[in-house]
Amino acid sequence: MKTGFVLRNVEFKNRVLVASGTFGYGDETRDLVDVAKLGGIVTKSLSWKPRDGNPPPRIAETPSGMLNSIGLANIGVHAFIEKKLPYLRTLDTRIIVNIAASSVQEYCDVLALLESQNGIHGFEINVSCPNVKEGGLSFGTNCDLTAEITSRLRALTDKPLIIKLTPNVTHIGQFAVAVKEAGADAVSVINTVIGMAVNAKTRKPKISTVTGGLSGPAIKPIALAKVYEVAQSVDIPIFGIGGITNAEDAIEFLLVGASAVQVGTANFIDPRTGVSVAEGIESFARDQALGDVGDLVGTLKAKKDMSVLQSWL
Amino acid sequence: MIIRDVEVRNVQEVARGIFVLSFVSLELSGSTLPGQFINVLVQKGHEPLLRRPFSVYRVEEETVEIIFNVVGKGTVLLAAKKRGDIINILGPLGIPFGTGGSFRNAILIAGGLGIAPMPILAEHLRKNGKHIEVFAGARSGDQLALDHLENTHIATDDGSRGYHGTVVALAEQYLREHPLSEAKIFACGPIRMLAAVSAYAESVTIPCELSLEGEMACGIGICQGCPVERLDGATRYALVCTEGPTFDSTTIILRGA
């Protein structure tokens, strides 16, 4: 049974990774999870300087989901290299470093510094960050800016470059096309969906920033639709993300066109989820007498002319 | 730290709306220290989605106890558990209270469900030869859970039992009349109560540890959901789950107090 896949010049042992921000820097769960059974780990977003993050409350539970507004709290790229990377290098899995920044130059600086380090297999770019120059509007909702970040970073690395797209745009497929043309190797679909939770009794928002990012099973149908749209728009690999808690969820993402998946919020409930998803996909593929898990990718039996996406594209 | 399915041994209402749930786990009962917590997945599925953090209330042989108020969907489900039901636990988590050290007198101050870590704490303090005075406050007398504690002094908001007023005011009054030398305060409860305890401890220069709550998704430092502001330090925030939930009261700022 072939479970792995290749992205650019890097081989992943299976198609299940853990999503940025849901697995820390890999060392927090060392007693609990056999990460060698994962396709890879996507680190927490790193910026040039450490970021404190937003004031509490930062998270709120919602129906089948959670809202967060962490504010990209992270230790900064220098501390990452010094304190976290040595441990990550010892792990028998692929390490994808996620980068967040508040200017195009900062994205470039962080990636360039990481590019000089051993033990990093690729980069995932979080473009859902406030662009300080544009008054805090997210880079990821501006197609030209997203493409510019991609092409600037492409010039700096020969490693896999993955752009993590936000669903909070009208046509995510257009963003996928733009980053592909700018040199991205793959896209991650989706980042969190803007959401809000309110306490009726106190009349206050449940998180300090009023709105935040919704994740968990609640967003799985949205994520599937976005992956489907992106898969109809580009031919580069897609990392499907959004509410995956078990192998069946993950297989749904493969069917609609994801080449691999990332398990996110489910790690908060059980950090071993990614491993059980990977094992579950393998046994599903075996039961279906497939020689390669990749045979599932994009094999949704849907009549394309019946899809509402046709009117979008 | 372990993740395990464990079997519920008993659920009992010990005060109005307040339940003690015990479950079987030799691994946890043998390793949990006072002030540590566990993260409980009350049922499989997506509702509720996240684990709930609970201080360990007490351990006895192979059983571990938590105490909770029925306030939301998670605790409604927990209160309805029956002997033999399965819950999933992650723990033990967090930094325990400092029960060793040179102090002789332990002052335990609990507001409401802040009573949660006190029985296991008292047990360890007793073993370490410390004298214990417990101050427990609640809205009313029927919401007090005072089992497994000695030398208890009671305060209620409505005056239905014990001192009519806050538990911190009671503790201050008692300790003024009965000064305890070489003392240390351990407190758990609502943020305003903890701020009052912290201010009192500072005014009388008694070392003080607080056990905090925080909204958290994971309990192991990954989600970054549970920051508390540091008074000083390299970073602005500490995480309640991994750097707490117990903190020296002089190291943190209690917002919203």
Interface residues (C-beta under 8 A of the other chain):
Chain A: G21 T22 F23 G24 E28 T29 D31 L32 K44 P50 D52 G53 P55 P56 P57 R58 I59 A60 E61 P63 S64 G65 M66 N68 I70 A73 G216 P217 A218 T245 T265 N267 F268 I269 D270 P271 R272
Chain B: M1 I3 L41 H46 E47 P48 L49 L50 R51 N88 L90 G214 E215 M216 A217 C218 I220 G221 I222 C223 Q224 G225 C226 P227 V228 E229 T235 R236 Y237 T242 R255
